[in-house]
């Protein structure tokens, strides 16, 4: 057939990209399983912080007796727990973009070109907005679920990654 056949199927040159990402770079995105295990490790750390606050203050006993804590108490637990979690992870986050869980799994938080992201951006753009939204009764659980499910997109970015302009990559 003629190369100028107006009835032929259209053709184009396609550039092959990494099937797992739409980013053009030499870094490799962290796997979903790696991110899940890292979150589980970090959740265990956060539970330790919660128990360290709740047991000595009597909050744990109140919960076990079916008494719902006052709003001020819940806010105190949230603020103290949030600050404590970042105090524990501050060095790793600042120097490597990693929490304890991410460090154990060999993954790190990066900006969209794979470079290190600043500590303040990680805390105030990546973690804090979702943490605050998750405290909203009923809607908070839905927001947390949507945040987690977004990992199944082609870019493997949760809502908190989208908000902060970050990705999670394999550490070198």
Secondary structure as UniProt FT lines:
FT   TURN            3..4
FT   TURN            6..7
FT   TURN            19..20
FT   HELIX           32..57
FT   HELIX           59..64
FT   TURN            65..66
FT   HELIX           71..96
FT   HELIX           100..105
FT   STRAND          107..111
FT   TURN            112..113
FT   HELIX           119..121
FT   HELIX           122..127
FT   HELIX           128..133
FT   TURN            134..135
FT   TURN            137..138
FT   HELIX           139..149
FT   HELIX           150..152
FT   TURN            154..155
FT   HELIX           159..164
FT   STRAND          166..170
//
